[in-house]
């Protein structure tokens, strides 16, 4: 059993609880502590992803920046896909592209894959090593480096600082 995994998962879950509830009432804090502790003990002992997290001011700062960038990209891509849908000719060029990532940590890669999938118009199909296979609703380039900059570049630079 890796205590660091459990502690990091506990801190992460409790912070998420505080953000979601938006209250510092004693009952809410107690429930959050119990839930975070129970889930951390149940799932943290078997996970190797959370042990490498380092809770530093720099990590929190870059996480905030990442969430702002992700939110903006989410809004932009929603409008792009909506415009494609309402266009009667549907000028799309769907395809699967292969993109390499610089991220080394499993947690960073997982968050990157989920960010790509949550952004309308793209879907992470598979990850093999440092290569992501992504379905793109409107392929603008077949060059893997250019496609990487277009799809994952905005997210990757923040995740690289947070997770390495």
N, C-alpha and C positions, 0 to 999 in steps of 0.2 A: 504494500500500500504506500503510495507516494503522498505524503502530507502536503507538499507544495502544491500539487494538483488540486487537492481538496480545498486548501486555503484560498488559492487564486480563484477557483470556481465559486467559492462562497462569497468572496468580495465582489466578484462580477455579478452574481445573481442578486446580491443584496443591493448593489447600486442600481441595477435594472429595476428592482422592486421599488426603490425610493423614487426613481424617475417616473415609473408608471402610476404609482399611487399619488404622488405629489403632496404628501402630507407627512408631518413628523409627529403625529399622534402616537402616544405610547402603545396603544393596542395594535396599530398598523405596523409599527416598528417591531413589536414582539412577533407578530405573525410573519413578517418578512424575514426576521432572524431565524425563526423555526423552519420556514419553508426553504430558505437558502441553505441552512445547515443540513436538513434532511436530504435535499437534492444533491448537495455537494458530497455527502457521505455515500449516497447511493450510486452516483454516477462518476464522481471525481476520482475514485480509486482505480478505475479501469481505463481512464483517459490519459493520454500522454500529451495532449494538446495544450492544456492549461498550465503545465509546469514551467513553461518558458516565458510566461507573461511577466513583465516587470512593470509594476505600478509606479510610474514616475510622473512628475509634472509635465515633462516632454511628451510622454505617452498620452496623457489626458488632453494636452493641447492639440496634438496631431489627430487624436480621435475626434475632437470637436471639429477641426478643419475637414477631416474626412467626411463626417456626417453632413456638413454644410455642402461640400462638393457633391456627395452622393445625392442629397436632396435636390440640388439644382439639376443634376444630370437626369434624375428621375422625372422631374417636371418637364424638362426639355424633350426627353424621349417620349413621354406621354403625348405631348402635342404633336411631335413628328408622326407617331403611329396613328393618332387620331386623324391627322390630315391625309395620311395614306389611305385610311379606311373610308373617309368620306369622298375621296376622289374616285369618280366612276371608272376611270381607266386603271386604277391601282398600279401606278408605275413603280413596281418593286422588282428587285433582282435578288431573290433569296439564295442562300448558299451556306455551306459549312466552310469555315476558315480555320486555319491552324495558327495559333499564337503562342509564343514563348513568354514566360514570365521570369522576372529576376528574383521573385520571392522564394525563400528557402524554407520558411516555417510552414508546417501543415495548417496552423491556424490562419496565417496570412493568406494562403492559397484557398482555404475554405471560404473565408470572407470575400475574397476576390471573386471566386466562382459564384457565390450567392449574390454578390452585387451585380455581376453581369446578368444573372438570371432574373433578378428583380427589376432590372431596367427593361422596359418594354422595347421589343424589337431585337433582343438578343437572348440567347439561351445557352448556357454551358451544357454541352452534351457529355463530355468526358475530360478527364485530366489524367495524363500519363506523364509522370515525371514532372518536368517543367513546361510541358506543352498542354495547352488548353484547346479543345475542339469546340468551337462556338458556332451555333446557327445564328446567322445574321439576316434579318428580314430584307435588308437592302444593301447588298455587298457593294461597296464603293471601290474596293481595291483587292487584288489577289496577293499583293505584296505583304508577307507576314509581319514585317516590321511596321509598315504604315498602318495596317489593320490593328496591330497591337497598340500603337499610339492612339488610334481612333477609339478603340473599345476599352482597353484596360489601362491605358497610360494615365488617365486622370485619377484612377483609384490607386494604382500600383505605387505611385510615388509617396503617398501618405501611408499606405500599409507597410511599405518597406521600412519606414522609420519606426512604426509602431511595433511590428513583429519581426523585422529583420529579414 
